[in-house]
Amino acid sequence: MKTDTIAAIATGLTDSGIGIIRISGNESFSVISRIFKRKNDRPLKLISHTVQYGFIYDEDEKIDEVLVILMKGPHSYTAEDTVEIDCHGGILIMKRILEIVIKNGARIADPGEFTKRAFLNGRIDLSQAEAVIDVINAKNEFALKSSVRQLNGNLSGKIEKMRKDILYEIAYIESALDDPEHISLDGYRDHLLDKMNTTILKLKQMIDSARYGRILSEGIRTVIVGKPNAGKSSLMNVLLGEERAIVTEIAGTTRDILEEKIQFDDISLNIVDTAGIHNTKDIVEQIGVMRAKNAAEDADLIIYVVDGSIPLDDNDKEIVHLIRDRKAIVLLNKSDLDTVVDGSELEILTGKKVISVSAKDRSGLDIFKDQIKSMFYRGDINFNDQIIITSLRHKEALSESLRSLEMVIQSISQNLPEDFYSIDLTDAYEKLGTIIGESVDDDVVNEIFSRFCMGK
């Protein structure tokens, strides 16, 4: 593991009130001692967990008035000697101070290297390290709370408990096989079956939470479909609160997809406006229609916008077929005009909830938002003990562990020798270990930390 001294700007590279330059490594205190002086040219006091006021110098030139924070390892973010320089937040001054730090013995940190060192030094496990970037990237309250819980060890604790239980069974089997005179396996299969069923149930619950967690943390993939001129783009603009999609009286104005993110309290919609679905001989429009259908195939939610002022036709029948087995909401738009489409009949035809709205006067949109919440939000999340899986890597590891434990169940049902149980138990134990960073490939670790910003 690298133990050289690294440095980076830890705050956003933009003009702001305060900027922070972070230094970590064996020579951190030496580096700051060479470039910092307290008031009246007094030297830095090398006392851990102190904040000292003074100035950064480049040789004899005074550069900036700063606060310096010293943290002696292992009681720091990286578990190494760490220094933070709080300077003025201008881009030029932050870069200048970083250059001085580099000139005096540090090197530029790789993306995520501070957090990577915290992981490699044992201060946090890999799932906690991943939670750091999730906290930074959180787009809503749910994602933030879930990430903070993971950062605090909520997921790690559950994984460690399951691994401990599995390890006990592995050790018992191995001990019994090595010393059958003193350790009996009589009745052990029933005991192991009960244990496996309990652990399998926990794994399935965590795996089942992954889709829900992905939707609430990353956003609901939402596609707006409908015939040309049904009001899809107008609805998009109303939800966004700005004129992003071009709206005209001419049918077929939208010919390609337009993607935006919309926030409804704790739920994010990654919303896509599409070309109107209809039969056309225009090659460009045909491409737009095909893209609309493809987008709908990949959606978590389809919003079908119906122009209530004109009768349904064959194009509507095609859209109804498209949404029949999907999560969808039907919006009967243009309720401000004379309506010729019966909402009750439309509900029977589509099998979906139909809400009368007007993109023009914004009526019905609160009911629409409440319907989305009822479809995707399972009430208040109990963050005291609930685990919501938001990482695909974690889901895959849990799924692989589940398959191994199901193999144990199969071996028990076939009355196979106990050493068969031990093989699959060990595999499940190791798969769970990859979540917290045990027995994980260096390539996986490097890929995870490559997603981090430079100063984190």
C-alpha positions, 0 to 999 in steps of 0.5 A: 500500500502507498504511504507517500503523502498526497494532497488535493483540493477537497472543496468544489473548484469554484469561487466560494467563501472557503476552500479546503486543501487536504493533505494525508500521509507520513510527511503531512506535518512536515509539509505544512511546517515548511509552508505555514507560520502562525501570527508574528512568524511563530512556528506551527505547533505539532499538536493533534486535533488543533486549529491554528490561525496563520499564513501560508508562505511560498518561501518568503512570500505571504500567500494567504491567511488561513486556518490549519487543522492537524489530525494525527493518525489513526484518529483521522479520516484516512487513519494517517497523519492528515492536515486540512488548510482552510483558505479563501475560496477563490480558484486561483488561491486554492490552486496556488496553495496546492502547488506550494504543498506539492512543491514541498513534498506531497503529490497530487492524489488520485480520485478517491484516494483519501477514502481508499486509504481509509478503507485500506487502513481499516477505518471503514469497510468497502460498503462504507467507502461506497456510501461516501460517494453515495452521500455526495451524489444523493439526489433526494432525502431517501437516498441521503438517509440510506447512504448515511445509514450505510456509512454508519455501518448499518449494512456492514453490521447485517452482513457481519452477523450473517457471516458470523452465523455461517462461519460457526456452521463451517467450523462446527462441521469441520470440527465434527469431521476431524473429531467425530468421537467428541463432536456429534453430527446426529440431528445436525441436518435439521439444525442446519436446515433451520439456520439456512432457511432463516438466513435465506429469508434475510437474503431474499428480503435484502435482494427484493429491496434492491429494485425499490432502493434503485428506484428511490435513490436513482429515480423512477425511469418515467416515459410519457407516451401518447398520440401526437398533440395529446399534450405530452410536451405541455405536461413535461413543461408544467412538471419541470416548471419551465419551457423545455419542450417545444409546444405548438398546435402542429401535431408531431412537433416532438420527433425525438426523446427529451430527458429531464429530472423532476423531484417530487418530495422524496421521489425523483422522476427521470422523465422522458418526453417522446414523439407521438405514437401513430401510424405514419409514412414519414421516415423521420417520424417513424424513427421517433415512434420507434424510439418512443416504444423502445423507451417505454419498454425500459421504463419503470413507469409509463405516463399515457397522455390522452387527448380527452377532446377527441375520440380514441382511435387505432393509435390509442389501441396500440398504446393501450396494448403497450402499457397493458402489463406495465406500471402506468398512469393514464392522464385524461388531458385537456379537461379544460375543453369539452371532453368526449372520452369517458374516464370510466370507460378508459379505466376499463379499457386500460386497466389503469388509474385514469386521472383528469388533468389539464396541462394548460391550467395545471388542474389534477396534477396534485392527484397525479403526484399522489398516485405516483407516490402510492405506486412507488413509495412504501410509506415512511422508511424505518431507518432504525433497522431497515436495509434497502439495497441500492448497489448493483454490486451488493445485489449480485453478491447477495444473489450469489450467496443466496444460490450457495445457501440454496445448494446447502438446502439441496444437499441436505434434502439429498442426504449428501455428506456434511463436507458438501455443506461446508463447500457451499457454506464457505462460498456463501461466506466469501461472497458476502465478504466481497460486500465489505471488502474481504477477498475482493479483487483489486480491479473492483476496488480501483473501479469503485474509487475511480468514481470519486472526486479528486479530493475525497 
